[in-house]
């Protein structure tokens, strides 16, 4: 339920921000906000941050497979602490960008940082943060010491795991 709520918040804020931007700036325009930060109105046919531009169908297929893998992982590891957060961020970000692809054939990007960083949107940012949190959670889980006694073998651990 928490993952779904996070996903809905991401989709709503992503779509709302894109609509506001499209009302503010014509496509191709740029408006400086702060030193090093500008709003732009660009279209992206690739994955997040303009990676792998190409067929919208191919990108959608890759996104679909990634989402399916994420959902399977979430279902199999739903007991992990905080796993709902990256799942919601990733699902919400993916859905936000898929809505654009279906509606207009490309994704609206509007946040531009310095040093040649490609423009991105709230969905892209949520996907990136979601991946980072997911990696941290998986790494934390995999690196945490097992609660075993010195005499317990891996076979004992497996047998005891089924009883907990």
C-alpha positions in Angstrom: 0.0 0.0 0.0 2.9 2.4 0.8 4.6 1.7 -2.5 1.3 2.4 -4.3 0.9 5.7 -2.5 4.5 6.8 -3.2 3.9 5.8 -6.9 0.7 7.9 -7.1 2.4 10.9 -5.6 5.3 10.6 -8.1 2.9 10.3 -11.1 0.7 13.2 -10.0 3.7 15.6 -9.3 5.5 14.5 -12.5 2.5 15.0 -14.7 1.4 18.3 -13.0 4.9 19.7 -13.3 5.1 18.8 -17.0 1.7 20.4 -17.7 2.7 23.6 -15.9 6.0 23.8 -17.8 4.2 23.3 -21.2 1.9 26.2 -20.3 4.9 28.4 -19.2 7.4 27.7 -22.0 7.1 26.9 -25.7 8.9 23.8 -26.9 12.6 24.5 -27.3 12.6 27.5 -25.0 14.8 28.0 -21.9 14.4 30.1 -18.8 17.2 30.6 -16.3 16.1 30.1 -12.7 19.4 30.2 -10.7 23.0 30.1 -11.6 23.5 26.6 -13.1 19.7 25.8 -13.1 17.3 26.4 -15.9 13.9 25.3 -17.1 13.7 24.0 -20.6 11.0 22.5 -22.7 12.4 19.5 -24.5 11.2 16.1 -25.8 13.1 12.9 -25.2 12.5 9.6 -27.0 15.1 7.7 -25.1 15.1 6.3 -21.6 15.9 8.5 -18.5 18.3 11.4 -19.2 18.0 10.8 -23.0 19.9 7.5 -22.9 19.2 5.1 -25.8 17.0 7.3 -28.0 15.0 5.3 -30.5 11.7 3.6 -31.1 9.1 4.4 -28.5 7.9 0.7 -28.8 11.4 -0.6 -28.0 11.8 1.7 -25.0 8.4 0.8 -23.7 9.2 -2.9 -24.0 12.5 -2.4 -22.0 10.6 -0.4 -19.4 7.9 -3.0 -19.2 10.4 -5.8 -18.6 12.2 -3.8 -16.0 9.0 -3.0 -14.2 8.0 -6.7 -14.2 11.3 -7.6 -12.7 10.9 -4.9 -10.1 7.4 -6.2 -9.1 8.7 -9.8 -8.9 11.6 -8.6 -6.7 9.2 -6.6 -4.5 6.8 -9.5 -4.0 9.6 -11.9 -3.2 11.2 -9.4 -0.7 8.3 -7.5 0.6 9.3 -8.1 4.2 12.5 -6.1 3.7 12.5 -2.8 5.6 11.8 0.2 3.4 11.6 -1.8 0.2 8.3 -0.1 -0.5 10.0 3.3 -1.0 12.3 2.5 -4.0 9.5 0.4 -5.5 7.1 3.3 -5.3 9.6 5.7 -6.7 10.6 3.4 -9.6 7.0 2.5 -10.5 5.8 6.1 -10.2 8.6 7.4 -12.3 8.2 4.8 -15.0 4.4 5.3 -15.2 4.9 9.1 -15.4 7.1 8.8 -18.4 5.0 6.0 -20.0 2.0 8.4 -19.8 4.0 10.9 -21.9 5.1 8.3 -24.4 1.5 7.2 -24.9 0.0 10.7 -25.0 2.6 12.5 -27.1 5.2 9.9 -28.4 8.0 11.3 -26.3 8.8 12.4 -22.7 8.8 16.0 -21.6 12.1 17.0 -19.9 12.5 20.3 -18.2 15.2 20.5 -15.5 18.6 21.5 -16.9 21.7 21.4 -14.8 25.2 22.7 -15.8 28.2 20.9 -17.3 26.2 19.3 -20.2 24.0 17.2 -18.0 21.0 16.2 -20.1 17.6 17.7 -19.2 15.4 15.5 -17.0 12.1 15.6 -15.2 10.6 14.6 -11.8 10.0 11.0 -13.0 13.6 10.6 -14.1 14.8 12.0 -10.7 12.5 9.5 -8.8 13.8 6.6 -10.9 17.4 7.6 -10.2 16.8 8.0 -6.5 14.7 4.8 -6.4 17.6 2.8 -8.0 20.1 4.3 -5.5 17.9 3.4 -2.5 17.2 -0.1 -3.9 20.9 -0.7 -4.4 21.6 0.5 -0.8 18.9 -1.7 0.7 20.1 -4.8 -1.2 23.7 -4.0 -0.3 22.8 -3.5 3.3 20.9 -6.7 3.5 23.6 -8.7 1.7 26.4 -7.3 3.9 24.6 -7.6 7.3 26.1 -10.4 9.5 24.0 -13.5 9.8 22.6 -14.2 13.3 24.1 -17.6 13.8 26.0 -19.4 16.5 29.6 -20.6 15.8 28.5 -24.2 15.7 25.7 -23.6 13.2 26.4 -24.8 9.7 24.8 -23.4 6.5 22.6 -26.5 6.5 21.4 -25.7 10.0 20.8 -22.1 9.0 18.6 -23.2 6.1 16.6 -25.5 8.3 16.2 -22.9 11.0 15.1 -20.2 8.4 12.0 -22.2 7.6 10.9 -22.1 11.3 11.2 -18.3 11.8 
